[in-house]
Amino acid sequence: MSGITLCAGAGGAAGSLLVLGGARSGKSRFAESAITALPGPWIYLATGSAFDTEMHERIARHKQQRSQSGWQTVEEPLDVAAVLRQYATTPVLLDCLTLWLTNLLLAECDVEGPVQALLASLNVRKAPTVMVGNEVGLGIVPQSPLGRRFRDEAGLLHQRLAACMGKVVFVAAGLPLVLKNTGMPSQA
């Protein structure tokens, strides 16, 4: 359908996939299908944090659904690079980059250090990595300084990842649009 295929032995950034799209666009479903086409086990690196009852219930429901499908969920809101290194030989789905970025900003962390660590962790991976991010730059300009910073940081993060990853897909209305499908990273 999309022409995107991951190879079990292809790691690093060149063997990885970035999936972008809006809320409820089908991006996570697309990313999950890309990973589950590979032999398991699979790691679901979940970055979401529960700040309210609804989010707590949503996370619990998703974790339960994934465990029934053969996924091992690893919850890590901040140090995603450490998890990517720890599971370097196992396919990993990181969902989602923008929740991770939110966690960094709310914790008042320096964003550049964790982003550099994320990029470096891709280079040591021996198995494919799929990363999901919300494309937030298509909407209105946020009113608050934090909202504008989040939008800007998310756009810059996605650009940096898209430049080095071998495959990039944008999903809208459940339909994947292949933006990049190479085995070699482009020059950033």
Secondary structure as GFF3:
##gff-version 3
##sequence-region A 1 188
A	DSSP	beta_strand	17	21	.	.	.	ID=ss1
A	DSSP	alpha_helix	27	36	.	.	.	ID=ss2
A	DSSP	beta_strand	42	46	.	.	.	ID=ss3
A	DSSP	alpha_helix	53	68	.	.	.	ID=ss4
A	DSSP	beta_strand	71	75	.	.	.	ID=ss5
A	DSSP	alpha_helix	80	86	.	.	.	ID=ss6
A	DSSP	beta_strand	92	95	.	.	.	ID=ss7
A	DSSP	alpha_helix	97	106	.	.	.	ID=ss8
A	DSSP	alpha_helix	112	124	.	.	.	ID=ss9
A	DSSP	beta_strand	129	134	.	.	.	ID=ss10
A	DSSP	alpha_helix	145	164	.	.	.	ID=ss11
A	DSSP	beta_strand	167	172	.	.	.	ID=ss12
A	DSSP	beta_strand	175	181	.	.	.	ID=ss13
###
